[in-house]
Amino acid sequence: MKKIIILNGPNLNLLGEREKNQYGNFTLKDIERKCMDFAKENTLNLSLFQSNLEGELVEQIQKSRNTQDGIIINAGGYTHTSVAIHDALKILKIPIIELHISNIYNREDFRHKSLISKLAKGIICGFGENGYIMALKAMKKFLENENR
């Protein structure tokens, strides 16, 4: 069974409360439930982790190098600022998918630059909560193709 981790960065724990015009009414728990359902239906071993702390995200990324087959990361605001997260991801030899709920290219200019994108096998942004299932489907396909 393939092991995938979804990492969520700062403020994603406040989905459903913050910037509803940008993120909608769904919560992180809603997303996590849908992702776990998808994982069960598709025989994936899924781990979920959210933190507002950069160091905790770095530690999870580092642990993932030996425990996971793929990583999906929505680093939130750290996408645009964290060299530490970039450097931790750079060590990985597993597929990485960068994920954003909103279309970062339709937002403020500072959000247009990602320190993660060049390390990612793919990027999904602008599809709301559906982006998480899209990322899981894409990761599943990446991992299946690796074994051929």
N, CA and C of each residue as an Amber inpcrd file, in Angstrom:
protein
   444
   0.8500000  -1.1800000   0.0000000   0.0000000   0.0000000   0.0000000
   0.8900000   1.2360000   0.0000000   0.6850000   2.1220000  -0.9530000
   1.4900000   3.3380000  -1.0740000   1.1500000   4.3200000   0.0410000
   2.1930000   4.9360000   0.5790000   2.0380000   5.8950000   1.6820000
   2.2150000   7.3120000   1.1530000   1.2110000   8.1310000   1.4240000
   1.2110000   9.5360000   0.9960000   0.9120000  10.3990000   2.2160000
   1.6030000  11.5210000   2.2990000   1.3110000  12.4840000   3.3590000
   0.8650000  13.7950000   2.7190000  -0.1410000  14.4000000   3.3160000
  -0.5780000  15.7460000   2.9350000  -0.1870000  16.6760000   4.0700000
   0.6330000  17.6690000   3.7400000   1.0460000  18.6780000   4.7150000
   0.3270000  19.9800000   4.4180000  -0.2420000  20.5790000   5.4470000
  -0.9090000  21.8750000   5.3340000  -0.2310000  22.8660000   6.2600000
   0.0590000  24.0420000   5.7360000   0.7840000  25.0630000   6.4750000
  -0.1090000  26.0230000   7.2310000   0.4540000  27.1910000   7.5280000
  -0.1960000  28.1520000   8.4170000  -1.5530000  28.6380000   7.9220000
  -2.4300000  28.7970000   8.8770000  -3.7740000  29.3610000   8.7210000
  -4.7690000  28.4450000   8.0290000  -4.3110000  27.3020000   7.5250000
  -5.2560000  26.3890000   6.8870000  -6.1740000  25.7430000   7.9120000
  -5.7730000  25.7600000   9.1640000  -6.6520000  25.2850000  10.2380000
  -7.8600000  26.2110000  10.4240000  -7.8200000  27.3850000   9.8340000
  -8.9280000  28.3410000   9.9610000  -9.8200000  28.3980000   8.7190000
  -9.6630000  27.4220000   7.8270000 -10.5690000  27.3650000   6.6780000
 -12.0050000  27.2960000   7.1810000 -12.8870000  27.9690000   6.4660000
 -14.2840000  28.0420000   6.8850000 -14.5670000  29.3070000   7.6770000
 -13.5130000  29.9120000   8.2180000 -13.6410000  31.1570000   8.9740000
 -13.0030000  32.3370000   8.2490000 -11.9300000  32.0850000   7.5420000
 -11.1400000  33.1730000   6.9680000 -11.3600000  33.3210000   5.4670000
 -11.3720000  34.5430000   5.0140000 -11.4390000  34.8780000   3.5910000
 -12.3320000  33.9250000   2.8020000 -13.5850000  33.8640000   3.2060000
 -14.5210000  32.9350000   2.5640000 -14.6640000  33.2090000   1.0710000
 -14.4780000  34.4590000   0.6580000 -14.5540000  34.7890000  -0.7660000
 -13.4100000  34.1270000  -1.5450000 -12.3100000  33.8670000  -0.8670000
 -11.1400000  33.2410000  -1.4840000 -11.1380000  31.7180000  -1.2980000
 -11.5840000  31.2630000  -0.1180000 -11.4360000  29.8600000   0.2490000
 -12.7450000  29.1000000   0.4270000 -13.8670000  29.7890000   0.4670000
 -15.1500000  29.1160000   0.6330000 -15.4890000  28.8270000   2.0820000
 -16.5170000  28.0090000   2.2810000 -17.0320000  27.7090000   3.6220000
 -16.5250000  26.3890000   4.1970000 -15.8420000  25.5920000   3.3930000
 -15.3780000  24.2840000   3.8600000 -14.2570000  24.4470000   4.8810000
 -14.1240000  23.4490000   5.7340000 -13.0860000  23.4640000   6.7650000
 -11.9810000  22.4650000   6.4070000 -10.8810000  22.5510000   7.1140000
  -9.8030000  21.5900000   6.9190000 -10.2920000  20.1840000   7.2680000
 -11.1280000  20.0670000   8.2820000 -11.6880000  18.7550000   8.6550000
 -12.5230000  18.1810000   7.5070000 -13.2890000  19.0410000   6.8240000
 -14.0660000  18.5850000   5.6630000 -13.1420000  18.0150000   4.5890000
 -12.0720000  18.7270000   4.3090000 -11.1020000  18.2870000   3.3050000
 -10.4660000  16.9680000   3.7380000 -10.0610000  16.9010000   4.9920000
  -9.4060000  15.6940000   5.4980000 -10.3230000  14.4780000   5.4040000
 -11.6020000  14.6580000   5.6980000 -12.5730000  13.5540000   5.5910000
 -12.6590000  13.0470000   4.1510000 -12.7600000  13.9800000   3.2090000
 -12.8420000  13.5930000   1.7960000 -11.5680000  12.8810000   1.3480000
 -10.4350000  13.3740000   1.8010000  -9.1570000  12.7560000   1.4290000
  -9.0380000  11.3500000   2.0070000  -9.4490000  11.1710000   3.2520000
  -9.3850000   9.8440000   3.8760000 -10.3310000   8.8730000   3.1650000
 -11.5140000   9.3520000   2.7750000 -12.4530000   8.5080000   2.0300000
 -11.8330000   8.0740000   0.7030000 -11.2150000   9.0230000   0.0040000
 -10.5600000   8.7060000  -1.2630000  -9.4480000   7.6820000  -1.0510000
  -8.6610000   7.8900000  -0.0070000  -7.5460000   6.9770000   0.2810000
  -8.0490000   5.5590000   0.5310000  -9.1090000   5.4280000   1.3120000
  -9.6710000   4.0940000   1.5960000 -10.1740000   3.4240000   0.3200000
 -10.8750000   4.1940000  -0.5130000 -11.4190000   3.6580000  -1.7630000
 -10.3170000   3.2560000  -2.7410000  -9.1290000   3.8610000  -2.6030000
  -8.0520000   3.6460000  -3.5610000  -6.8400000   2.9300000  -2.9530000
  -7.0370000   2.3240000  -1.8230000  -5.9990000   1.5380000  -1.1480000
  -4.7070000   2.3340000  -0.9720000  -4.8410000   3.5260000  -0.4310000
  -3.6810000   4.3640000  -0.1180000  -3.5910000   4.5290000   1.3910000
  -2.3920000   4.5460000   1.8980000  -2.1540000   4.8170000   3.3090000
  -1.8680000   6.3150000   3.4180000  -2.8300000   7.0810000   3.9240000
  -2.7480000   8.5310000   3.9330000  -2.5000000   9.0640000   5.3340000
  -1.5210000   9.9480000   5.4400000  -1.2590000  10.6900000   6.6790000
  -1.5770000  12.1530000   6.4190000  -2.0710000  12.8280000   7.4510000
  -2.4290000  14.2420000   7.3580000  -1.7180000  15.0030000   8.4660000
  -1.2160000  16.1880000   8.1320000  -0.5230000  16.9970000   9.1380000
  -0.7160000  18.4660000   8.8040000  -1.0450000  19.2650000   9.8090000
  -1.1590000  20.7120000   9.6600000  -0.4090000  21.3720000  10.7960000
   0.3190000  22.4350000  10.4510000   0.9760000  23.2270000  11.4830000
   1.1150000  24.6630000  11.0170000   1.0550000  25.5600000  11.9860000
   1.3290000  26.9690000  11.7260000   2.8140000  27.2740000  11.9030000
   3.5740000  26.2700000  12.3230000   4.9860000  26.4690000  12.6460000
   5.8840000  25.8890000  11.5570000   6.7390000  26.7120000  11.0190000
   7.6470000  26.3200000   9.9400000   8.5110000  25.1200000  10.3330000
   9.0750000  25.1420000  11.5230000   9.9450000  24.0630000  11.9680000
   9.2430000  22.7240000  12.0550000   7.9800000  22.7240000  12.4720000
   7.2190000  21.4710000  12.5340000   6.9840000  20.9030000  11.1360000
   6.7410000  21.7760000  10.1780000   6.5620000  21.3190000   8.7990000
   7.8760000  20.7470000   8.2620000   8.9830000  21.4130000   8.5490000
  10.2970000  20.9190000   8.1270000  10.5520000  19.5390000   8.7270000
  10.2450000  19.3610000   9.9970000  10.4510000  18.0550000  10.6370000
   9.6080000  16.9660000   9.9810000   8.3730000  17.2680000   9.6250000
   7.5220000  16.2760000   8.9540000   8.0720000  15.9300000   7.5720000
   8.5670000  16.9350000   6.8660000   9.1660000  16.6880000   5.5520000
  10.3800000  15.7820000   5.7080000  11.2200000  16.0830000   6.6790000
  12.4120000  15.2560000   6.9030000  12.0300000  13.8160000   7.2410000
  11.0440000  13.6230000   8.0970000  10.5920000  12.2710000   8.4510000
  10.0440000  11.5360000   7.2270000   9.4250000  12.2750000   6.3300000
   8.7880000  11.6910000   5.1490000   9.7870000  11.0300000   4.2140000
  11.0330000  11.4540000   4.2570000  12.0190000  10.8870000   3.3270000
  12.2000000   9.3930000   3.5310000  11.9300000   8.9000000   4.7330000
  12.0920000   7.4770000   5.0350000  10.7840000   6.7340000   5.2720000
   9.6720000   7.4540000   5.3000000   8.4120000   6.8110000   5.6730000
   7.3030000   6.9310000   4.6240000   7.4770000   7.7970000   3.6250000
   6.4050000   8.0670000   2.6650000   6.8540000   7.7710000   1.2390000
   5.8830000   7.5020000   0.3820000   6.1520000   7.2970000  -1.0400000
   5.8870000   8.5690000  -1.8500000   5.1310000   9.5030000  -1.2840000
   4.8220000  10.7530000  -1.9570000   4.3520000  11.7930000  -0.9620000
   4.5330000  13.0700000  -1.3220000   4.1290000  14.1690000  -0.4380000
   3.3450000  15.2000000  -1.2430000   2.2320000  15.6170000  -0.6610000
   1.4190000  16.7080000  -1.2010000   1.5080000  17.8230000  -0.1760000
   1.8930000  19.0200000  -0.6290000   2.0940000  20.1090000   0.3260000
   1.3770000  21.3780000  -0.1050000   0.5590000  21.8790000   0.8130000
  -0.0130000  23.2100000   0.7210000   0.6650000  23.9860000   1.8440000
   1.7500000  24.6390000   1.5120000   2.5640000  25.3260000   2.5190000
   1.9970000  26.6870000   2.9120000   0.8320000  27.0510000   2.3690000
   0.2500000  28.3460000   2.7080000   1.2420000  29.4590000   2.4190000
   1.2950000  30.4290000   3.3040000   2.1870000  31.5730000   3.1360000
   3.6600000  31.2090000   3.0700000   4.0360000  30.0630000   3.6260000
   5.4400000  29.6350000   3.5700000   5.8850000  29.2840000   2.1490000
   4.9380000  29.0560000   1.2700000   5.2560000  28.7770000  -0.1350000
   6.1630000  29.8540000  -0.6990000   5.9110000  31.0890000  -0.3130000
   6.5570000  32.2510000  -0.9220000   7.7600000  32.7370000  -0.1300000
   7.9800000  32.1620000   1.0530000   9.0000000  32.7360000   1.9340000
   9.9860000  31.7490000   2.5430000   9.6620000  30.4750000   2.5780000
  10.4490000  29.5580000   3.4000000  11.5500000  28.8220000   2.6390000
  12.7560000  29.2970000   2.8260000  13.9230000  28.6020000   2.2970000
  14.1020000  27.2770000   3.0450000  13.7480000  27.2490000   4.3240000
  13.8820000  26.0310000   5.1240000  12.9970000  24.9040000   4.5800000
  11.7680000  25.2200000   4.2180000  10.8770000  24.2110000   3.6430000
  11.3970000  23.7920000   2.2670000  11.8270000  24.7470000   1.4740000
  12.4350000  24.4360000   0.1760000  13.5930000  23.4620000   0.3420000
  14.4990000  23.7610000   1.2560000  15.6840000  22.9260000   1.4500000
  15.3220000  21.5220000   1.9430000  14.3180000  21.4220000   2.8130000
  13.8770000  20.1100000   3.2960000  13.2700000  19.3020000   2.1510000
  12.4450000  19.9340000   1.3250000  11.8380000  19.2490000   0.1890000
  12.8910000  18.8070000  -0.8210000  13.9290000  19.6120000  -0.9710000
  14.9850000  19.3250000  -1.9410000  15.7160000  18.0200000  -1.6220000
  15.7270000  17.6210000  -0.3750000  16.3870000  16.3890000   0.0630000
  15.6010000  15.1500000  -0.3650000  14.2890000  15.2950000  -0.5140000
  13.4220000  14.1500000  -0.7920000  13.7060000  13.5210000  -2.1480000
  13.5570000  12.2230000  -2.1920000  13.6850000  11.4750000  -3.4460000
  12.3350000  10.8550000  -3.8320000  11.2730000  11.4200000  -3.2820000
   9.9120000  10.9720000  -3.5640000   9.1800000  12.0960000  -4.2990000
   8.1170000  11.7710000  -5.0450000   7.3740000  12.8140000  -5.7560000
   6.7240000  13.8170000  -4.7970000   6.7440000  15.0750000  -5.2240000
   6.1480000  16.1890000  -4.4790000   5.1060000  16.8380000  -5.3770000
   3.9400000  17.1000000  -4.8270000   2.9320000  17.9110000  -5.5170000
   2.6910000  19.1500000  -4.6620000   2.8150000  20.3020000  -5.2880000
   2.4910000  21.5790000  -4.6360000   1.0160000  21.8560000  -4.8670000
   0.3330000  22.2620000  -3.8110000  -1.1170000  22.4430000  -3.8620000
  -1.5070000  23.7820000  -3.2530000  -2.4650000  24.4410000  -3.8920000
  -3.0520000  25.6830000  -3.3600000  -4.5490000  25.6580000  -3.6290000
  -5.3190000  26.0680000  -2.6630000  -6.7740000  26.1080000  -2.8060000
  -7.1810000  27.1990000  -3.7950000  -6.5800000  28.3680000  -3.6620000
  -6.8880000  29.4790000  -4.5530000  -5.8810000  29.5080000  -5.7060000
  -6.2050000  30.2720000  -6.7330000  -5.2600000  30.4680000  -7.8330000
  -4.2980000  31.5670000  -7.4070000  -3.0930000  31.1670000  -7.0220000
  -2.1220000  32.1420000  -6.4980000  -1.7320000  33.1790000  -7.5440000
  -1.9770000  32.9010000  -8.8240000  -1.6230000  33.8430000  -9.8820000
  -2.7200000  34.8780000 -10.1330000  -3.8590000  34.7250000  -9.4750000
  -4.9400000  35.7190000  -9.5300000  -4.9700000  36.5690000  -8.2700000
  -3.8960000  36.5020000  -7.4950000  -3.8630000  37.1910000  -6.2020000
  -2.7270000  38.1960000  -6.1720000  -2.3510000  38.6140000  -4.9890000
  -1.3080000  39.6180000  -4.8400000  -0.0080000  39.1510000  -5.4990000
   0.7680000  40.1120000  -5.9860000   2.0110000  39.7960000  -6.6970000
   2.9640000  38.9260000  -5.8930000   3.0510000  39.1590000  -4.5780000
   4.0100000  38.3830000  -3.7820000   3.6730000  36.8970000  -3.7750000
   2.4160000  36.5520000  -4.0690000   2.0200000  35.1360000  -4.0860000
   2.3900000  34.4440000  -5.3950000   2.8280000  35.1910000  -6.3830000
   3.1510000  34.6060000  -7.6840000   4.4720000  33.8500000  -7.6700000
   5.2900000  34.0690000  -6.6680000   6.5850000  33.3960000  -6.5770000
   6.5090000  32.2790000  -5.5410000   6.8460000  31.0820000  -5.9880000
   6.8480000  29.9230000  -5.0990000   8.2650000  29.3860000  -4.9890000
   8.6810000  29.1290000  -3.7690000   9.9880000  28.5120000  -3.5470000
   9.9030000  26.9870000  -3.6480000   8.7010000  26.4670000  -3.8280000
   8.4720000  25.0290000  -3.8790000   8.3360000  24.5100000  -5.3130000
   7.8310000  25.3300000  -6.2120000   7.4320000  24.8780000  -7.5480000
   8.5140000  24.1240000  -8.3060000   9.7400000  24.5870000  -8.2560000
  10.8020000  23.9290000  -9.0280000  11.1380000  22.5410000  -8.5090000
  10.7140000  22.2330000  -7.2930000  10.9680000  20.9190000  -6.7070000
   9.8060000  19.9600000  -6.9250000   8.6690000  20.5070000  -7.3240000
   7.4340000  19.7170000  -7.4340000   7.3300000  19.0220000  -8.7830000
   6.7830000  17.8210000  -8.7490000   6.4810000  17.0810000  -9.9670000
   5.2950000  17.7360000 -10.6830000   4.4220000  18.3630000  -9.8890000
   3.2650000  19.0460000 -10.4390000   2.7170000  20.0630000  -9.4580000
   1.9050000  20.9790000  -9.9770000   1.3080000  22.0450000  -9.1640000
  -0.1850000  22.0770000  -9.4670000  -0.9870000  22.1310000  -8.4120000
  -2.4360000  22.2520000  -8.5570000  -2.8600000  23.4930000  -7.7840000
  -3.5250000  24.4190000  -8.4640000  -4.0030000  25.6130000  -7.7520000
  -5.2900000  26.1170000  -8.3940000  -6.1350000  26.6840000  -7.5490000
  -7.3320000  27.3380000  -8.0320000  -8.5760000  26.4810000  -8.1060000
  -8.5160000  25.2400000  -7.6380000  -9.6690000  24.3540000  -7.7320000
 -10.3760000  24.1530000  -6.4040000 -10.0850000  25.0380000  -5.4490000
 -10.7420000  24.9490000  -4.1590000 -10.4140000  23.6550000  -3.4510000
 -11.3650000  23.1790000  -2.6690000 -11.1590000  21.9460000  -1.9110000
 -10.9780000  20.7380000  -2.8250000 -11.4870000  20.8170000  -4.0530000
 -11.3420000  19.7120000  -5.0100000  -9.8870000  19.4710000  -5.3900000
  -9.0480000  20.4770000  -5.2110000  -7.6370000  20.3320000  -5.5250000
  -6.9690000  19.2180000  -4.7400000  -7.4450000  18.9610000  -3.5360000
  -6.8520000  17.9040000  -2.7160000  -7.0810000  16.5220000  -3.3370000
  -8.2860000  16.2870000  -3.8190000  -8.5720000  14.9960000  -4.4620000
  -7.8300000  14.9230000  -5.7950000  -7.7610000  16.0230000  -6.5080000
  -6.9950000  16.0470000  -7.7540000  -5.5290000  15.6920000  -7.4790000
  -4.9860000  16.2390000  -6.4000000  -3.5890000  15.9600000  -6.0420000
  -3.4100000  14.4880000  -5.6720000  -4.3500000  13.9400000  -4.9240000
  -4.2620000  12.5200000  -4.5690000  -4.3390000  11.6270000  -5.8090000
  -5.2300000  11.9640000  -6.7360000  -5.3350000  11.1820000  -7.9730000
  -4.0310000  11.2580000  -8.7620000  -3.4750000  12.4490000  -8.8530000
  -2.2160000  12.6320000  -9.5850000  -1.0790000  11.8780000  -8.9080000
  -1.0070000  11.9410000  -7.5870000   0.0580000  11.2390000  -6.8730000
  -0.0870000   9.7370000  -7.0480000  -1.2920000   9.2440000  -6.9650000
  -1.5320000   7.8090000  -7.1600000  -1.0090000   7.3890000  -8.5290000
  -1.2920000   8.1780000  -9.5470000  -0.8490000   7.8780000 -10.9120000
   0.6790000   7.9440000 -11.0100000   1.2980000   8.9680000 -10.4160000
   2.7690000   9.0600000 -10.4050000   3.3710000   7.8010000  -9.8180000
   2.8260000   7.3680000  -8.6870000   3.3830000   6.2150000  -7.9840000
   3.1550000   4.9190000  -8.7550000   2.0110000   4.8020000  -9.4150000
   1.7610000   3.6140000 -10.2400000   2.7470000   3.5560000 -11.4080000
   3.0000000   4.6980000 -12.0210000   3.9060000   4.7560000 -13.1690000
   5.3520000   4.5060000 -12.7800000   5.7200000   4.8210000 -11.5440000
   7.0720000   4.5480000 -11.0510000   7.3490000   3.0550000 -11.0180000
   6.3210000   2.2680000 -10.7780000   6.4770000   0.8260000 -10.6200000
   6.4380000   0.0730000 -11.9500000   6.3320000   0.7750000 -13.0330000
   6.2700000   0.1060000 -14.3490000   7.6380000   0.0290000 -14.9610000
